[in-house]
Amino acid sequence: MVLQAIELGRIYGYSVMEATGLPSGTVYPALRRLEMDGLIVSRWEKQGVAQSGQRPPRKYYRITRAGKSSLNAGRKEYPRLSEIASAVVEKV
């Protein structure tokens, strides 16, 4: 669900939480593991952008080619889970 949320444009941690309904204690460790596995990459937002928005900098995520392959494989292996994940992510 986390990979799917990122693929659909939920590109920072809080937006992934909103899209999936998963708590931070699930999402952030999953993001770290996905990044360590090379399925996503991240970059920090520029400090000036965050300051102009009067908030802390966000860490933005992007799915990699390997992540897309893994996501597609998961969709084939678990078609029902993919339907549920799509409904949850698209609802937000």
ABEGO torsion letter per residue (X at the ends): XAAAAAAAGBABAAAAAAAAGBBAAAAAAAAAAAAAAGABBBBBBBAAAAAAAGBBBBBBBBBBAAAAAAAAAAAAABAAAAAAAAAAAAAX
